[in-house]
Amino acid sequence: MPSARKETAPVTIDTPAYAARLVELGGFTVAYETIRIQHDAAPFFKGLPDDRCPCPHWGLVVAGQLTLHYSDHDETIEAGETYYAPAGHLPSSLAGTELITFSPTDQINEVNAVLAAN
């Protein structure tokens, strides 16, 4: 059975604001994410449909708090809670937030290419 562990997953993104370790498992990308500082993520999503994330995610907030902003409402997920984020969200998190997210690999790769360019 394919599996992953945060401690052995390769560091794929490492910035002062955000770090991620990404592993592909069966067509899904598992991301171990750490929000190092609270910042406005909106500028990174410019150029995606409606300037929001078009990729669905399933996840667990390990520590901290995640807020998903949709065009008509916000949802806040706290440590210990699992979540589903359909397409059309814009994330924001508190410093120190840790997440484990599962995303379709083909879709998250397209999103990450735009994020990296921005």
C-alpha positions as CSV (number, residue, x, y, z in Angstrom):
1,M,0.0,0.0,0.0
2,P,1.5,3.4,-1.0
3,S,2.0,5.7,2.0
4,A,3.7,8.9,3.0
5,R,5.1,10.4,6.1
6,K,5.8,14.1,6.7
7,E,9.3,13.5,8.0
8,T,10.4,11.6,4.9
9,A,8.4,13.6,2.2
10,P,10.7,15.9,0.2
11,V,10.5,19.6,0.8
12,T,9.0,21.0,-2.4
13,I,8.2,24.6,-1.5
14,D,10.2,26.5,1.1
15,T,9.5,30.3,1.4
16,P,9.5,32.6,4.4
17,A,5.7,32.5,4.4
18,Y,4.9,28.9,3.4
19,A,6.5,25.4,3.3
20,A,5.2,22.2,1.8
21,R,6.2,18.6,1.4
22,L,4.4,17.0,-1.5
23,V,4.0,13.3,-2.3
24,E,1.9,11.8,-5.1
25,L,-0.2,8.8,-4.2
26,G,-2.5,7.2,-6.7
27,G,-3.4,10.3,-8.7
28,F,-3.6,12.5,-5.7
29,T,-1.0,14.8,-4.2
30,V,-0.7,14.7,-0.5
31,A,0.7,18.0,0.9
32,Y,2.1,18.5,4.3
33,E,1.7,22.3,4.6
34,T,3.0,24.8,7.2
35,I,1.9,28.5,7.2
36,R,4.8,30.3,8.7
37,I,3.4,33.8,8.6
38,Q,0.0,35.2,8.1
39,H,-0.2,36.9,4.7
40,D,-2.7,37.8,2.0
41,A,-2.6,34.8,-0.5
42,A,-5.0,36.5,-2.9
43,P,-2.3,37.9,-5.2
44,F,-0.9,34.4,-5.8
45,F,-4.2,33.2,-7.3
46,K,-4.5,36.0,-9.9
47,G,-5.0,34.5,-13.3
48,L,-6.9,31.4,-12.1
49,P,-10.7,31.3,-12.8
50,D,-12.3,34.1,-10.8
51,D,-8.9,34.6,-9.2
52,R,-9.7,31.6,-6.9
53,C,-8.5,28.1,-6.6
54,P,-10.2,25.8,-9.1
55,C,-8.9,22.6,-7.5
56,P,-10.9,20.6,-4.9
57,H,-9.1,19.6,-1.7
58,W,-9.8,17.3,1.1
59,G,-7.8,17.8,4.3
60,L,-7.1,17.9,8.0
61,V,-6.1,21.0,10.0
62,V,-3.4,19.6,12.3
63,A,-2.7,22.9,14.1
64,G,-4.0,26.5,13.8
65,Q,-6.9,27.6,11.7
66,L,-7.8,27.7,8.0
67,T,-10.5,30.0,6.5
68,L,-11.8,29.3,3.0
69,H,-13.3,32.4,1.3
70,Y,-16.0,31.7,-1.3
71,S,-17.8,34.3,-3.4
72,D,-20.9,34.1,-1.1
73,H,-19.6,32.9,2.3
74,D,-16.5,32.0,4.4
75,E,-15.9,28.7,6.2
76,T,-13.4,28.4,9.1
77,I,-11.9,25.0,10.0
78,E,-9.9,24.6,13.2
79,A,-7.3,22.2,14.5
80,G,-8.6,18.6,14.6
81,E,-11.2,19.2,11.9
82,T,-11.3,17.6,8.5
83,Y,-12.7,19.5,5.5
84,Y,-13.7,19.4,1.9
85,A,-12.9,22.5,-0.2
86,P,-14.7,22.6,-3.6
87,A,-13.4,24.7,-6.5
88,G,-13.8,28.4,-6.1
89,H,-12.1,29.1,-2.8
90,L,-9.4,31.4,-1.6
91,P,-7.5,30.3,1.5
92,S,-6.2,32.2,4.4
93,S,-4.5,30.9,7.6
94,L,-3.1,32.0,10.8
95,A,0.7,31.8,11.3
96,G,1.6,28.4,12.7
97,T,-1.2,26.6,10.9
98,E,-0.4,23.1,9.7
99,L,-2.4,21.2,7.2
100,I,-2.5,17.8,5.4
101,T,-4.3,18.2,2.1
102,F,-5.2,15.8,-0.6
103,S,-5.7,17.1,-4.2
104,P,-6.1,15.6,-7.6
105,T,-2.5,15.8,-9.0
106,D,-3.3,17.0,-12.5
107,Q,-5.4,19.9,-11.1
108,I,-3.0,20.9,-8.3
109,N,0.0,20.9,-10.7
110,E,-1.8,23.5,-12.8
111,V,-2.7,25.6,-9.8
112,N,0.9,25.4,-8.4
113,A,2.3,26.6,-11.7
114,V,0.2,29.8,-11.5
115,L,1.1,30.3,-7.9
116,A,4.8,29.9,-8.6
117,A,4.6,32.4,-11.5
118,N,2.8,34.9,-9.3
